[in-house]
Amino acid sequence: MINRRRAMAVAFAGLPAAWLIGSSAARADQAFQRFIPFLIDVEGWQGKKPEGFAMETSGTNMITATREYQRGPAHLQVQVMTGAAAQGALAATRAGINIETSDGRMNTSTIDGMQVTRSYTTKDQSGAILVALGTSGLFSVSFKGLGYDDALALAKKFDWKAIQAAAQAK
């Protein structure tokens, strides 16, 4: 899985720390806080503490809230993302890509009224589920060590409609 914290650290290494961190009072009011309640405990899984990140620059913004889970050798990472990064990640969903090979598959469909793209690699039982929350919002579930349908069942434990409403609220 992608180490999102490391990727963000590299991407923003040149910015002054005060821009990214701010005071403790500012951190308490960060925009990502509205997504933390949706990163629920999942029965049978050990969840780490949710984390978030918010950045605003002229012309663009990005908000993410992430939580990682583990059950034995299986791993799960859920993330709510809004802004330009979410728009880019939603390209496959908007394109309606459907691919199937002996090594894995990727397909886009409507599930519970929402556009969802699922990818899966058979060899290591890994993949991702991307749920479009609108034009610039995304709920994603990355996983390893799970079956294709098991991962979707876990993703459905999260309230996609409520997350969508929170993502669309300003």
C-alpha positions as CSV (number, residue, x, y, z in Angstrom):
1,M,0.0,0.0,0.0
2,I,1.0,3.6,-0.5
3,N,2.5,5.2,2.5
4,R,0.4,8.4,2.3
5,R,2.2,10.1,5.2
6,R,5.5,9.7,3.5
7,A,4.2,10.9,0.1
8,M,2.7,14.0,1.7
9,A,5.9,14.7,3.7
10,V,7.9,14.6,0.4
11,A,5.4,16.7,-1.4
12,F,5.3,19.4,1.2
13,A,8.9,19.3,2.4
14,G,9.6,22.7,1.0
15,L,6.8,24.5,2.8
16,P,7.4,26.2,6.1
17,A,6.3,24.0,9.0
18,A,4.0,26.7,10.3
19,W,1.9,26.5,7.2
20,L,1.2,22.8,7.6
21,I,1.1,22.5,11.4
22,G,-0.1,25.8,12.9
23,S,-1.0,26.2,16.5
24,S,-2.7,23.5,18.6
25,A,-5.9,25.5,18.5
26,A,-5.8,25.6,14.7
27,R,-5.2,21.8,14.5
28,A,-8.3,21.2,16.7
29,D,-10.5,23.1,14.2
30,Q,-9.0,21.5,11.0
31,A,-11.4,20.7,8.2
32,F,-10.6,17.0,8.3
33,Q,-12.2,16.7,11.8
34,R,-15.6,16.5,10.2
35,F,-14.7,13.1,8.7
36,I,-13.1,11.4,11.7
37,P,-16.5,10.2,13.2
38,F,-17.1,8.2,9.9
39,L,-13.9,6.2,10.4
40,I,-15.6,3.8,12.6
41,D,-14.4,0.8,14.6
42,V,-14.8,-2.4,12.6
43,E,-15.7,-5.5,14.5
44,G,-12.9,-8.1,14.5
45,W,-10.3,-5.5,13.3
46,Q,-7.7,-3.5,15.3
47,G,-8.0,0.1,14.2
48,K,-5.3,2.6,14.6
49,K,-6.0,6.2,15.6
50,P,-7.6,8.2,12.7
51,E,-5.4,10.9,11.2
52,G,-6.1,13.9,9.1
53,F,-4.6,16.5,6.9
54,A,-5.9,19.8,5.4
55,M,-4.1,22.1,3.1
56,E,-5.3,25.2,1.3
57,T,-3.3,27.1,-1.3
58,S,-4.4,29.7,-3.8
59,G,-6.7,28.0,-6.2
60,T,-6.8,24.6,-4.6
61,N,-7.4,22.7,-1.4
62,M,-7.1,19.1,-0.1
63,I,-8.6,17.4,2.9
64,T,-7.9,13.8,3.9
65,A,-8.9,11.7,6.9
66,T,-7.4,8.2,7.1
67,R,-7.6,5.2,9.4
68,E,-5.7,1.9,9.2
69,Y,-6.9,-1.4,10.4
70,Q,-5.4,-4.9,10.8
71,R,-6.7,-8.3,11.5
72,G,-3.9,-10.9,11.5
73,P,-2.0,-10.6,8.2
74,A,-4.9,-8.7,6.5
75,H,-4.7,-4.9,6.2
76,L,-7.3,-2.3,5.5
77,Q,-6.9,1.5,5.0
78,V,-9.9,3.8,4.6
79,Q,-9.7,7.4,3.5
80,V,-12.0,10.3,2.8
81,M,-10.4,12.7,0.4
82,T,-11.7,16.0,-1.0
83,G,-10.2,18.5,-3.4
84,A,-7.9,18.2,-6.4
85,A,-6.3,14.9,-5.4
86,A,-9.8,13.3,-5.1
87,Q,-10.7,14.6,-8.6
88,G,-7.6,12.9,-10.1
89,A,-8.3,9.7,-8.3
90,L,-11.8,9.6,-9.6
91,A,-10.7,9.6,-13.2
92,A,-11.2,5.8,-13.5
93,T,-14.6,6.0,-11.9
94,R,-15.7,8.7,-14.3
95,A,-14.3,6.8,-17.3
96,G,-16.2,3.7,-16.3
97,I,-13.2,1.4,-16.8
98,N,-13.9,-2.4,-16.9
99,I,-10.8,-4.7,-17.3
100,E,-10.5,-8.4,-16.4
101,T,-7.3,-10.5,-16.8
102,S,-6.0,-13.7,-15.2
103,D,-4.1,-11.5,-12.7
104,G,-6.9,-9.3,-11.6
105,R,-9.7,-7.0,-12.5
106,M,-11.0,-3.5,-12.3
107,N,-14.6,-2.5,-12.8
108,T,-16.9,0.4,-12.3
109,S,-20.5,0.0,-11.3
110,T,-23.3,1.6,-9.3
111,I,-23.6,0.3,-5.8
112,D,-26.3,1.6,-3.4
113,G,-26.8,4.5,-5.8
114,M,-23.1,5.5,-5.9
115,Q,-20.4,5.2,-8.6
116,V,-17.8,2.7,-7.3
117,T,-14.6,1.5,-9.0
118,R,-13.1,-1.7,-7.6
119,S,-9.7,-3.1,-8.4
120,Y,-8.3,-6.4,-7.3
121,T,-5.0,-8.3,-7.8
122,T,-5.5,-12.0,-7.4
123,K,-1.9,-12.9,-6.4
124,D,-1.7,-11.1,-3.1
125,Q,-5.5,-10.5,-2.6
126,S,-5.1,-6.7,-2.7
127,G,-6.9,-3.9,-4.2
128,A,-8.9,-0.8,-3.8
129,I,-12.5,0.4,-3.7
130,L,-13.2,4.0,-4.8
131,V,-16.6,5.5,-4.0
132,A,-17.3,8.8,-5.7
133,L,-18.8,11.3,-3.3
134,G,-19.5,13.9,-6.0
135,T,-17.1,15.6,-8.4
136,S,-14.4,16.3,-5.9
137,G,-14.9,13.9,-3.0
138,L,-13.8,10.3,-2.7
139,F,-14.1,7.5,-0.1
140,S,-11.4,4.8,-0.7
141,V,-10.7,1.5,0.9
142,S,-7.3,-0.1,0.2
143,F,-6.8,-3.7,1.3
144,K,-4.4,-6.6,1.3
145,G,-5.1,-10.2,2.3
146,L,-8.8,-10.0,1.6
147,G,-11.1,-11.5,-1.0
148,Y,-12.8,-9.4,-3.6
149,D,-16.3,-9.6,-2.1
150,D,-15.0,-9.6,1.5
151,A,-13.4,-6.2,0.9
152,L,-16.6,-4.8,-0.5
153,A,-18.6,-6.1,2.5
154,L,-16.1,-4.3,4.8
155,A,-16.3,-1.1,2.7
156,K,-20.1,-1.1,3.1
157,K,-19.8,-1.0,6.9
158,F,-19.0,2.7,6.4
159,D,-21.9,5.1,5.8
160,W,-21.2,6.3,2.3
161,K,-24.2,8.6,2.1
162,A,-23.3,10.3,5.4
163,I,-19.7,10.7,4.3
164,Q,-20.9,12.1,1.0
165,A,-23.1,14.7,2.8
166,A,-20.1,15.7,5.0
167,A,-17.8,16.0,1.9
168,Q,-20.3,18.2,0.1
169,A,-20.8,20.5,3.2
170,K,-18.6,23.5,3.2
